[in-house]
């Protein structure tokens, strides 16, 4: 399963962006988007930014994800590590 987590572009170098989600940074390709800019929010799938979203939608989605994570923690639900993933 893949979650569409809004990511903020913090840096662009050629067709690669550094994206941030709550202080966690990763790189994503911008090859599939036109006119992406630093400060914009994007949805990333398989290392590619596939869609731009507005800041309000990003904030609402991130808030809902935080609420879901808090409820999961409170209920004692621990996610299972996916097979083939070394880092968790």
C-alpha positions in Angstrom: 0.0 0.0 0.0 1.2 3.5 -0.8 0.2 6.6 1.1 0.0 10.0 -0.7 1.8 12.1 1.9 2.2 15.8 1.0 5.8 16.8 0.9 7.2 20.4 0.8 9.9 21.2 -1.8 12.8 22.8 0.1 15.4 22.8 -2.7 15.6 22.2 -6.4 18.7 21.2 -8.3 18.1 20.5 -12.0 15.2 18.0 -12.1 15.7 16.8 -8.5 14.0 18.2 -5.4 14.7 17.9 -1.8 11.4 17.3 -0.1 10.4 17.6 3.6 7.7 15.9 5.7 7.9 16.9 9.4 11.7 17.3 9.3 12.3 14.1 7.3 14.0 14.9 4.0 14.3 12.8 0.9 15.0 13.4 -2.8 12.4 13.2 -5.5 12.5 13.6 -9.3 10.5 16.5 -10.8 10.6 15.1 -14.3 6.8 14.5 -14.3 5.9 18.0 -13.2 6.1 21.4 -14.9 7.1 24.5 -13.1 7.6 23.1 -9.6 9.0 25.7 -7.2 10.6 25.7 -3.8 7.9 26.1 -1.1 5.2 24.2 -3.0 3.7 20.9 -1.9 3.8 17.8 -4.0 2.6 14.2 -3.8 5.4 11.7 -4.4 5.1 8.2 -5.6 8.1 5.8 -6.2 10.5 8.7 -6.0 8.7 10.9 -8.5 6.7 14.0 -7.7 3.4 13.3 -9.5 1.1 16.1 -8.5 1.2 19.6 -7.0 -1.3 20.4 -4.2 -2.1 23.6 -2.4 -0.8 24.4 1.1 -4.2 24.2 2.7 -4.9 20.7 1.3 -1.4 19.6 2.4 -1.9 21.0 6.0 -5.3 19.2 6.3 -3.9 15.9 5.0 -0.9 16.1 7.3 -3.1 16.9 10.3 -5.3 13.9 9.6 -2.3 11.6 9.2 -0.9 12.9 12.6 -4.3 12.2 14.2 -4.4 8.6 12.8 -0.8 8.0 14.0 -1.7 9.3 17.5 -4.8 7.1 17.6 -2.7 4.1 16.5 -0.1 4.8 19.2 -2.8 5.2 21.8 -4.4 1.9 20.8 -1.1 0.1 21.0 -1.1 -0.7 17.3 2.4 -1.3 15.9 2.9 -1.4 12.2 4.6 -4.5 10.8 7.9 -4.0 9.0 7.4 -4.7 5.3 9.5 -7.6 3.9 12.6 -6.5 2.0 12.9 -3.2 3.9 16.2 -2.9 5.7 15.6 0.5 7.4 12.6 0.9 9.6 
